[in-house]
């Protein structure tokens, strides 16, 4: 019997473990660790060995329980049922339904193909609803007048009347970010409907026209940053988009415009305002924005996995990893619960912009606390506010970032509050278990032993839930948007490199080279034909035969090249 000394037992065990793996033993799926501060570790690829060793099967993402299919179907139905089928305008909220939000329309345009892909509506239905919507915005009344207009300079008013589509009230601004959310839906429709049908061609044409109309530099009143918006009679809003937030999509769209682009220094100037937002919060080092929608909206359409701008290259992560860390920080904040709100914990969390009970100050556990109605709520390094109101969208729409903590949170909120919070169109907007005060409510109701529960669904909270579940399942929205040339151009001009963006650029160059070669071959064939026209009949016959051989060879090469090329966006 061979005896192993104490100093040798660890290497020996490792060797035996290696032999066991080679023997085909399967590893158990490792637990997913939470993200850690600092750059993502760079993996060193080992030199290939002469004989490949068997590898363990890669562990896929957690499977979604049936609850998520139910959430998807109900949330899709919200957009399909509540949108005005005569003009395509989607209400800002329901059942209150006071006016349409142009951002809600952007999410609705994204929802229709999701419904189509799942078999909930037909392609004909999706095409017809989309075309109705785009035609409305193409033909809408535009101009600087304060009333009777839908937009100006290619931008649209934040809230518009559900029927006529005009500016809803004098307090409504011409909004850069809400126009951006609308345009994301417009460009998604442009890239998704790629058929030869005349109506699908019209969708692509109108989408292109709407995007090309937007005069982004007009809002650069303090260049190179972009203003939040404009009011008739009052002028430009005296605040620009600075610091990390949802305006990432505004700058990407403005940079990608083929007609009215801003210059790349706009992105550089914007990212220079990040510095106060980067730091460590709840054990996570990341670019912080307290309301969680800022970590979700741009990611609804743009796949930031593996692509980085100059700022993130310095930090060693990408924006997707940043949102993952922000999601973990939100959960950890709820676990620590520094304000001692009811029900907060590892599976009840999520602060974002949402409805709330009322603007009022009330005593809570011996302290005076501020409560709000609709407001941005969040936990982070700056501009944080928390009044005990939990919005399911903050957690559920983060499914693609951190499924291992989002799935149990979604199930817990459904199990605990579902009787009152989960209804015809999925999760109502929010709940506040700490609010049971006998005061007039702006919206919602008090449920005994449960607290305040919202009575409305809000479109811009519903939209990310539906789209991000689709992205988690099969990258659906992301894959469609990767095809859009304007989004790719905006990312490139912002300085993004790597990942799928680099692969797309290589495919584009290959297509351009192929097209150039085809053009050259056609010119050469034409010249040969002209020369043959001046020859005797026998020489002309030989030239014609040679041309046929050349054409046949070119056709064969073209077919082989097309087999591996990416089909261009129409």
C-alpha positions as CSV (number, residue, x, y, z in Angstrom):
1,X,0.0,0.0,0.0
2,X,1.4,3.4,-1.0
3,X,1.4,6.0,1.8
4,X,1.1,9.6,0.9
5,X,2.8,12.2,3.1
6,X,0.8,15.2,4.4
7,X,2.8,17.6,2.2
8,X,1.8,15.7,-0.9
9,X,-1.9,15.0,-0.3
10,X,-3.3,18.1,-1.9
11,X,-1.6,17.7,-5.3
12,X,-2.5,14.0,-5.2
13,X,-6.1,14.8,-4.6
14,X,-6.1,17.3,-7.4
15,X,-4.7,14.7,-9.7
16,X,-7.3,12.2,-8.7
17,X,-10.0,14.8,-9.3
18,X,-8.6,15.5,-12.7
19,X,-8.8,11.8,-13.6
20,X,-12.3,11.7,-12.3
21,X,-13.3,14.5,-14.6
22,X,-11.6,12.8,-17.5
23,X,-13.6,9.7,-16.7
24,X,-16.8,11.6,-17.6
25,X,-18.1,12.6,-14.2
26,X,-20.5,15.5,-14.4
27,X,-20.1,18.6,-12.2
28,X,-22.9,19.9,-10.2
29,X,-24.1,23.4,-11.4
30,X,-22.2,26.0,-9.4
31,X,-24.2,28.6,-7.5
32,X,-24.2,32.0,-9.2
33,X,-22.1,34.4,-7.1
34,X,-23.1,38.0,-6.8
35,X,-21.0,40.5,-8.8
36,X,-17.9,41.9,-7.1
37,X,-16.5,45.4,-7.1
38,X,-13.7,46.1,-9.7
39,X,-13.1,45.2,-13.3
40,X,-14.2,41.9,-14.8
41,X,-11.4,39.4,-14.5
42,X,-9.7,38.8,-17.9
43,X,-9.6,35.1,-18.8
44,X,-6.3,33.9,-20.2
45,X,-6.9,31.4,-23.0
46,X,-4.5,28.4,-22.6
47,X,-2.5,27.1,-25.5
48,X,-4.3,24.3,-27.4
49,X,-3.2,20.8,-26.4
50,X,-2.6,18.0,-28.9
51,X,-5.5,15.9,-27.7
52,X,-8.6,17.8,-26.7
53,X,-10.0,16.9,-23.3
54,X,-13.7,16.4,-22.7
55,X,-15.4,19.5,-21.3
56,X,-18.3,19.8,-18.9
57,X,-21.5,21.0,-20.5
58,X,-21.9,24.8,-20.0
59,X,-24.5,25.7,-17.5
60,X,-27.4,27.7,-19.1
61,X,-29.4,30.5,-17.4
62,X,-32.1,29.5,-15.0
63,X,-35.3,28.3,-16.6
64,X,-38.3,30.6,-16.2
65,X,-41.2,29.2,-14.2
66,X,-44.7,29.2,-15.8
67,X,-45.6,32.5,-13.9
68,X,-43.4,34.4,-16.4
69,X,-45.3,33.2,-19.4
70,X,-48.5,34.4,-17.7
71,X,-46.9,37.8,-17.0
72,X,-45.8,38.1,-20.6
73,X,-49.2,37.3,-22.0
74,X,-51.1,39.6,-19.7
75,X,-48.6,42.5,-20.2
76,X,-48.7,42.1,-24.0
77,X,-52.5,42.2,-23.7
78,X,-52.3,45.5,-21.9
79,X,-50.7,47.2,-24.9
80,X,-53.0,45.4,-27.4
81,X,-56.2,46.1,-25.6
82,X,-55.7,49.7,-24.4
83,X,-54.2,51.2,-27.5
84,X,-56.5,53.3,-29.7
85,X,-56.8,51.1,-32.8
86,X,-57.8,54.1,-34.9
87,X,-54.5,56.0,-34.5
88,X,-52.2,53.7,-32.6
89,X,-51.9,55.9,-29.5
90,X,-51.2,54.1,-26.3
91,X,-52.4,55.5,-22.9
92,X,-49.9,56.6,-20.4
93,X,-51.8,54.6,-17.8
94,X,-54.9,52.5,-17.5
95,X,-57.7,52.4,-16.5
96,X,-57.4,56.1,-15.7
97,X,-56.5,56.6,-19.4
98,X,-56.1,60.4,-19.2
99,X,-53.8,60.9,-22.2
100,X,-51.3,59.1,-24.4
101,X,-47.6,59.0,-23.8
102,X,-45.3,58.9,-26.8
103,X,-42.9,56.8,-24.8
104,X,-45.8,54.3,-24.2
105,X,-46.2,54.1,-28.0
106,X,-42.5,53.2,-28.4
107,X,-43.0,50.3,-26.0
108,X,-46.2,49.3,-27.8
109,X,-44.5,49.2,-31.2
110,X,-42.0,46.8,-29.5
111,X,-44.8,44.7,-27.9
112,X,-46.6,43.8,-31.2
113,X,-43.8,41.7,-32.7
114,X,-43.4,40.0,-29.3
115,X,-47.1,39.1,-29.4
116,X,-46.7,37.9,-33.0
117,X,-43.7,35.7,-32.2
118,X,-45.7,34.1,-29.4
119,X,-48.7,33.4,-31.5
120,X,-51.0,35.8,-29.6
121,X,-51.8,37.9,-32.7
122,X,-51.3,37.3,-36.5
123,X,-48.6,39.0,-38.6
124,X,-51.4,40.8,-40.5
125,X,-52.7,42.2,-37.2
126,X,-49.3,43.3,-36.1
127,X,-48.5,44.9,-39.4
128,X,-51.9,46.8,-39.5
129,X,-51.6,48.2,-36.0
130,X,-48.0,49.2,-36.6
131,X,-48.8,50.9,-39.9
132,X,-51.7,52.7,-38.3
133,X,-49.4,54.1,-35.6
134,X,-46.6,55.2,-38.0
135,X,-49.0,56.8,-40.4
136,X,-50.4,58.9,-37.5
137,X,-47.1,60.3,-36.5
138,X,-46.1,60.9,-40.1
139,X,-49.2,62.9,-40.8
140,X,-49.5,64.6,-37.4
141,X,-49.8,68.4,-37.2
142,X,-46.4,69.8,-36.5
143,X,-45.3,73.3,-35.7
144,X,-44.3,75.9,-33.1
145,X,-47.8,76.8,-32.1
146,X,-48.8,76.1,-28.4
147,X,-52.1,74.3,-29.3
148,X,-53.3,71.9,-31.9
149,X,-49.9,70.4,-32.6
150,X,-48.4,67.0,-31.9
151,X,-44.7,68.0,-32.2
152,X,-42.1,70.3,-33.7
153,X,-38.7,69.9,-35.4
154,X,-39.2,66.1,-35.5
155,X,-39.7,65.9,-31.7
156,X,-43.1,65.1,-30.1
157,X,-44.9,66.3,-27.0
158,X,-44.5,64.0,-24.0
159,X,-48.3,63.7,-23.5
160,X,-50.8,64.0,-26.3
161,X,-54.6,63.6,-26.5
162,X,-55.7,60.0,-27.1
163,X,-58.1,60.9,-30.0
164,X,-56.7,63.9,-31.9
165,X,-53.0,63.4,-30.8
166,X,-52.5,67.1,-30.0
167,X,-50.5,68.4,-27.1
168,X,-52.5,67.6,-24.0
169,X,-52.1,70.7,-21.8
170,X,-49.9,73.8,-21.5
171,X,-47.6,72.1,-18.9
172,X,-46.6,69.4,-21.4
173,X,-43.1,69.7,-22.9
174,X,-41.6,68.8,-26.2
175,X,-39.5,65.9,-24.9
176,X,-36.1,64.7,-26.1
177,X,-36.1,61.5,-24.0
178,X,-39.7,60.5,-24.7
179,X,-39.1,61.2,-28.4
180,X,-36.1,58.9,-28.0
181,X,-38.2,56.1,-26.5
182,X,-40.7,56.5,-29.3
183,X,-37.9,56.3,-31.9
184,X,-36.6,53.2,-30.4
185,X,-39.9,51.5,-31.0
186,X,-40.0,53.0,-34.5
187,X,-36.6,51.7,-35.5
188,X,-37.4,48.3,-33.9
189,X,-40.4,48.1,-36.3
190,X,-38.2,49.2,-39.2
191,X,-35.8,46.3,-38.6
192,X,-38.4,43.6,-37.6
193,X,-40.8,44.0,-40.6
194,X,-38.5,42.9,-43.4
195,X,-41.0,41.2,-45.7
196,X,-41.7,42.1,-49.4
197,X,-45.3,42.9,-48.6
198,X,-46.2,46.4,-49.6
199,X,-47.4,47.3,-46.1
200,X,-44.1,46.1,-44.6
201,X,-42.2,48.1,-47.1
202,X,-44.3,51.1,-46.1
203,X,-43.5,50.5,-42.4
204,X,-39.8,50.6,-43.2
205,X,-40.1,53.8,-45.3
206,X,-42.2,55.7,-42.7
207,X,-40.0,54.6,-39.9
208,X,-37.0,56.0,-41.8
209,X,-38.8,59.2,-42.5
210,X,-39.8,59.8,-38.9
211,X,-36.2,59.2,-37.6
212,X,-34.7,61.4,-40.3
213,X,-37.0,64.2,-39.3
214,X,-35.7,64.6,-35.7
215,X,-33.4,67.7,-35.5
216,X,-31.2,66.7,-32.6
217,X,-28.8,69.6,-32.8
218,X,-31.7,72.0,-32.3
219,X,-31.8,71.0,-28.7
220,X,-28.0,71.6,-28.2
221,X,-28.5,75.0,-26.6
222,X,-25.4,74.5,-24.5
223,X,-23.4,72.3,-26.8
224,X,-22.4,69.7,-27.0
225,X,-24.9,68.4,-24.4
226,X,-28.6,67.9,-25.3
227,X,-31.4,69.7,-23.6
228,X,-34.3,67.9,-21.9
229,X,-36.8,69.7,-24.1
230,X,-38.7,72.8,-25.1
231,X,-42.0,74.7,-24.4
232,X,-43.8,77.0,-26.9
233,X,-43.5,80.5,-25.7
234,X,-41.1,79.7,-22.8
235,X,-38.3,78.2,-24.9
236,X,-35.8,75.5,-24.1
237,X,-35.6,73.7,-20.8
238,X,-32.6,75.0,-18.8
239,X,-31.4,71.5,-18.0
240,X,-29.3,69.2,-20.2
241,X,-28.9,65.5,-20.0
242,X,-26.0,65.0,-17.6
243,X,-24.9,62.1,-15.3
244,X,-25.7,58.5,-16.0
245,X,-29.4,57.8,-16.7
246,X,-31.8,56.8,-19.4
247,X,-30.5,59.6,-21.7
248,X,-28.0,57.1,-23.0
249,X,-30.5,56.2,-25.7
250,X,-31.0,59.9,-26.6
251,X,-27.3,60.4,-27.4
252,X,-27.0,57.1,-29.3
253,X,-30.0,58.1,-31.5
254,X,-28.7,61.6,-32.0
255,X,-25.2,60.3,-33.0
256,X,-26.7,57.8,-35.4
257,X,-28.9,60.2,-37.4
258,X,-28.1,60.3,-41.1
259,X,-29.7,63.8,-41.5
260,X,-29.3,65.8,-38.2
261,X,-26.5,64.1,-36.2
262,X,-24.7,65.5,-33.2
263,X,-20.9,65.2,-33.0
264,X,-19.1,62.5,-31.0
265,X,-18.0,65.1,-28.4
266,X,-21.6,65.1,-27.2
267,X,-21.1,61.6,-25.9
268,X,-17.7,62.5,-24.5
269,X,-19.1,65.5,-22.7
270,X,-22.0,63.4,-21.3
271,X,-19.7,60.7,-20.0
272,X,-17.5,63.3,-18.3
273,X,-20.5,64.1,-16.1
274,X,-20.5,60.5,-14.8
275,X,-17.8,61.0,-12.1
276,X,-20.1,61.8,-9.2
277,X,-22.2,58.7,-10.0
278,X,-19.3,56.1,-9.9
279,X,-18.6,54.5,-6.6
280,X,-19.4,51.7,-4.2
281,X,-23.0,51.3,-2.9
282,X,-24.3,48.3,-1.0
283,X,-21.1,46.4,-1.7
284,X,-21.2,47.0,-5.5
285,X,-18.9,49.2,-7.5
286,X,-20.8,50.7,-10.4
287,X,-22.2,53.7,-12.2
288,X,-25.1,54.6,-10.0
289,X,-28.5,56.0,-10.9
290,X,-31.0,55.6,-8.0
291,X,-34.3,54.9,-9.8
292,X,-33.8,51.6,-11.5
293,X,-35.5,52.5,-14.8
294,X,-32.2,54.3,-15.7
295,X,-30.5,50.9,-15.7
296,X,-33.3,49.4,-17.8
297,X,-34.7,51.7,-20.6
298,X,-31.7,51.8,-22.9
299,X,-31.0,48.1,-22.4
300,X,-34.6,47.3,-23.5
301,X,-33.4,47.8,-27.1
302,X,-29.6,47.8,-27.1
303,X,-27.5,44.8,-26.3
304,X,-24.6,46.2,-24.3
305,X,-23.1,42.8,-23.5
306,X,-19.5,42.8,-24.5
307,X,-19.3,46.2,-26.1
308,X,-17.7,49.2,-24.3
309,X,-17.2,52.9,-24.8
310,X,-14.0,54.6,-23.6
311,X,-15.4,55.2,-20.1
312,X,-16.3,51.6,-19.5
313,X,-13.0,50.4,-21.1
314,X,-11.3,52.3,-18.3
315,X,-13.5,50.8,-15.6
316,X,-13.1,47.2,-16.9
317,X,-16.8,46.4,-17.2
318,X,-19.6,47.0,-19.7
319,X,-23.0,48.7,-19.2
320,X,-24.8,45.4,-19.0
321,X,-22.6,44.3,-16.0
322,X,-23.2,47.8,-14.6
323,X,-26.9,47.2,-14.6
324,X,-26.4,43.7,-13.0
325,X,-24.5,45.3,-10.2
326,X,-27.2,48.0,-9.8
327,X,-29.8,45.2,-9.5
328,X,-27.8,43.5,-6.7
329,X,-27.4,46.8,-4.9
330,X,-31.1,47.4,-5.0
331,X,-31.8,44.0,-3.4
332,X,-29.1,44.5,-0.8
333,X,-30.5,47.9,0.2
334,X,-33.9,46.2,0.8
335,X,-32.2,43.5,2.9
336,X,-30.5,46.1,5.1
337,X,-33.7,48.3,5.1
338,X,-32.2,51.3,6.7
339,X,-35.6,53.1,7.0
340,X,-37.3,50.0,8.5
341,X,-40.1,49.8,5.9
342,X,-42.5,46.9,6.1
343,X,-41.8,43.7,4.1
344,X,-38.5,44.8,2.6
345,X,-36.2,41.9,2.2
346,X,-34.2,39.6,-0.1
347,X,-37.3,38.8,-2.2
348,X,-39.3,42.0,-1.8
349,X,-37.4,44.9,-3.4
350,X,-37.5,47.3,-6.3
351,X,-37.4,51.1,-6.3
352,X,-38.0,53.1,-9.5
353,X,-40.3,55.8,-10.9
354,X,-43.8,54.7,-10.0
355,X,-47.2,55.6,-8.5
356,X,-47.5,56.1,-4.8
357,X,-50.2,56.8,-2.3
358,X,-50.2,60.6,-1.9
359,X,-48.0,63.6,-1.2
360,X,-48.2,63.8,2.5
361,X,-46.0,63.8,5.7
362,X,-47.0,61.2,8.3
363,X,-45.4,59.8,11.4
364,X,-43.9,56.4,11.0
365,X,-42.2,54.5,13.9
366,X,-41.8,57.8,15.8
367,X,-40.4,59.8,12.9
368,X,-42.0,62.1,10.4
369,X,-41.7,60.6,6.9
370,X,-42.4,62.0,3.5
371,X,-44.7,60.1,1.2
372,X,-45.3,60.8,-2.5
373,X,-47.7,60.1,-5.3
374,X,-46.1,59.5,-8.7
375,X,-42.4,60.1,-8.2
376,X,-38.9,58.8,-8.9
377,X,-37.8,56.5,-6.1
378,X,-34.5,54.8,-5.8
379,X,-31.5,53.8,-3.8
380,X,-28.0,54.8,-4.9
381,X,-25.2,57.3,-4.4
382,X,-27.2,60.3,-5.5
383,X,-30.7,61.6,-5.6
384,X,-32.2,58.7,-3.7
385,X,-35.8,58.7,-2.3
386,X,-37.6,55.9,-0.5
387,X,-41.0,56.1,1.0
388,X,-41.7,52.3,1.3
389,X,-43.2,52.0,-2.2
390,X,-42.2,48.9,-4.1
391,X,-42.7,48.7,-7.9
392,X,-42.6,45.2,-9.4
393,X,-41.2,46.5,-12.7
394,X,-37.9,47.4,-11.0
395,X,-37.3,43.7,-10.2
396,X,-39.2,41.9,-13.0
397,X,-37.7,44.0,-15.8
398,X,-34.2,43.2,-14.5
399,X,-34.6,39.5,-15.4
400,X,-31.9,39.6,-18.0
401,X,-29.4,41.1,-15.7
402,X,-29.7,38.9,-12.6
403,X,-32.3,36.0,-13.1
404,X,-31.0,34.2,-10.0
405,X,-32.4,36.9,-7.8
406,X,-35.2,38.3,-10.0
407,X,-37.1,35.0,-10.4
408,X,-37.5,34.4,-6.6
409,X,-38.4,38.1,-6.1
410,X,-41.1,37.9,-8.8
411,X,-42.6,34.7,-7.4
412,X,-42.5,36.1,-3.8
413,X,-44.3,39.3,-4.8
414,X,-46.9,37.3,-6.8
415,X,-47.5,34.9,-3.9
416,X,-47.6,37.5,-1.2
417,X,-49.5,40.3,-2.9
418,X,-51.0,38.7,-6.0
419,X,-54.6,38.7,-4.9
420,X,-54.6,42.5,-4.9
421,X,-51.5,43.5,-7.0
422,X,-51.7,41.0,-9.9
423,X,-54.7,41.3,-12.2
424,X,-55.9,41.3,-15.8
425,X,-52.8,42.9,-17.3
426,X,-50.2,41.6,-14.9
427,X,-48.7,43.5,-12.0
428,X,-50.4,46.8,-11.1
429,X,-47.9,49.6,-10.8
430,X,-46.9,49.5,-7.1
431,X,-47.6,48.7,-3.5
432,X,-46.7,50.3,-0.2
433,X,-47.2,47.9,2.8
434,X,-46.1,50.7,5.2
435,X,-48.9,53.1,4.2
436,X,-52.2,52.6,5.9
437,X,-53.0,56.2,6.8
438,X,-56.6,57.5,6.7
439,X,-56.0,60.4,4.2
440,X,-57.4,61.2,0.8
441,X,-55.5,59.2,-1.9
442,X,-54.4,60.4,-5.3
443,X,-54.9,57.0,-6.7
444,X,-55.1,53.4,-5.5
445,X,-56.7,52.0,-2.4
446,X,-55.9,50.9,1.1
447,X,-56.2,47.1,1.6
448,X,-56.6,46.1,5.3
449,X,-53.4,44.4,6.7
450,X,-51.7,44.9,3.4
451,X,-51.3,48.7,2.9
452,X,-51.7,50.9,-0.2
453,X,-52.1,49.2,-3.6
454,X,-52.0,51.0,-6.9
455,X,-55.1,51.0,-9.1
456,X,-53.4,51.8,-12.4
457,X,-51.0,50.0,-14.8
458,X,-48.4,52.5,-16.2
459,X,-47.2,51.8,-19.8
460,X,-43.5,52.8,-19.3
461,X,-43.4,50.3,-16.4
462,X,-45.2,47.6,-18.4
463,X,-43.0,47.9,-21.5
464,X,-39.7,46.9,-20.0
465,X,-41.2,43.9,-18.3
466,X,-42.4,42.4,-21.6
467,X,-39.4,43.3,-23.6
468,X,-36.8,42.2,-21.1
469,X,-38.5,38.8,-20.5
470,X,-38.3,38.4,-24.3
471,X,-34.6,39.3,-24.3
472,X,-33.9,36.9,-21.5
473,X,-35.6,34.0,-23.3
474,X,-33.9,34.4,-26.7
475,X,-32.3,37.9,-27.1
476,X,-35.4,38.7,-29.3
477,X,-35.5,42.5,-29.1
478,X,-31.7,42.8,-29.0
479,X,-31.2,40.6,-32.0
480,X,-33.6,42.7,-34.1
481,X,-32.0,45.9,-33.1
482,X,-28.5,44.7,-33.8
483,X,-29.6,44.7,-37.5
484,X,-30.5,48.4,-37.4
485,X,-27.8,50.5,-39.2
486,X,-28.7,53.7,-37.3
487,X,-28.3,52.1,-33.9
488,X,-24.9,50.5,-34.9
489,X,-23.8,53.9,-36.3
490,X,-24.8,55.7,-33.1
491,X,-22.8,53.2,-31.0
492,X,-19.8,53.4,-33.2
493,X,-19.7,57.2,-33.1
494,X,-20.0,57.0,-29.3
495,X,-16.8,55.0,-29.3
496,X,-18.2,51.5,-28.6
497,X,-16.1,48.6,-29.8
498,X,-16.0,44.9,-29.4
499,X,-18.5,42.0,-29.2
500,X,-21.4,41.8,-31.6
501,X,-20.7,45.3,-32.9
502,X,-17.3,44.4,-34.2
503,X,-18.7,41.2,-35.8
504,X,-21.4,43.3,-37.5
505,X,-18.8,45.7,-38.8
506,X,-16.8,42.8,-40.3
507,X,-19.9,41.5,-42.0
508,X,-20.7,44.9,-43.5
509,X,-17.2,45.2,-44.9
510,X,-17.4,41.7,-46.4
511,X,-20.7,42.7,-48.0
512,X,-19.3,45.9,-49.4
513,X,-16.3,44.0,-50.8
514,X,-18.6,41.5,-52.4
515,X,-20.8,44.2,-54.0
516,X,-17.7,46.0,-55.3
517,X,-16.5,42.8,-56.9
518,X,-19.8,42.1,-58.5
519,X,-19.9,45.7,-59.9
520,X,-16.4,45.2,-61.4
521,X,-17.4,41.9,-62.9
522,X,-20.4,43.4,-64.6
523,X,-18.4,46.3,-66.0
524,X,-15.8,43.9,-67.3
525,X,-18.5,41.8,-69.0
526,X,-20.0,44.9,-70.6
527,X,-16.7,46.0,-72.0
528,X,-16.1,42.5,-73.4
529,X,-19.5,42.6,-75.1
530,X,-18.7,46.0,-76.6
531,X,-15.5,44.8,-78.0
532,X,-17.1,41.7,-79.4
533,X,-19.5,43.9,-81.3
534,X,-16.7,45.1,-83.6
535,X,-15.4,41.6,-84.4
536,X,-16.2,39.2,-87.2
537,X,-19.1,36.8,-86.5
538,X,-16.8,34.0,-85.4
539,X,-14.9,36.1,-82.9
540,X,-18.2,37.5,-81.6
541,X,-19.5,34.0,-81.0
542,X,-16.3,33.1,-79.0
543,X,-16.6,36.3,-76.9
544,X,-20.3,35.5,-76.1
545,X,-19.4,32.0,-75.0
546,X,-16.6,33.3,-72.8
547,X,-19.0,35.8,-71.2
548,X,-21.5,33.1,-70.4
549,X,-18.8,31.0,-68.7
550,X,-17.7,34.1,-66.7
551,X,-21.3,34.8,-65.7
552,X,-21.8,31.3,-64.6
553,X,-18.7,31.3,-62.5
554,X,-19.6,34.7,-60.9
555,X,-23.1,33.3,-60.1
556,X,-21.6,30.3,-58.3
557,X,-19.2,32.5,-56.3
558,X,-22.0,34.9,-55.4
559,X,-24.2,32.0,-54.2
560,X,-21.4,30.6,-52.0
561,X,-20.7,34.1,-50.5
562,X,-24.4,34.7,-49.8
563,X,-24.6,31.5,-47.9
564,X,-22.5,33.0,-45.1
565,X,-23.3,36.6,-45.3
566,X,-25.7,38.6,-43.1
567,X,-28.7,39.8,-44.9
568,X,-28.7,43.6,-45.1
569,X,-31.5,45.6,-43.5
570,X,-34.0,46.8,-46.1
